[in-house]
């Protein structure tokens, strides 16, 4: 995870002028809801990406949430469809930043990028994730041989 630019420039509505701010996201959390008896239960899958996703500030709008602490932010994420910005309610971004007064630098301390998917997509993503893990473990071999 990496932050380029000033995250405080992003306001409560999406603006084109925030293109210079960029977030490099290395972990995505996929969420789905499955019916378990009478109630729907959330299921999640965290995937470490080999190639980070880059979201620029022009695709973000801050969410007003009075319960957030200082330095915590939540954002709506917009997709670009046919050269137009379209709000994607299935995606959400939340992050925390801290300021180091000694070094005079802002530090990105945590970043959560969540995508809500259908049950079918979730099954496919989970199967692909398990397949990749098996391939990574295959090359290691056993100790002592």
Buried (B, 14 or more C-beta within 10 A) or exposed (E): BEBBBEBEEBEEEBBEEBEEBBBBBBBBBBBBBEEEEEEEEEBEBEBEEEEBEEBBBBBBBBBEEEEEEEBBBBBBBBEEEEEEBEEBEEBBBBBBBEEEEEEEEBEBEEBBBBBBBEEEEBEEBBEEBEEEEEEEEEEEEEEEE
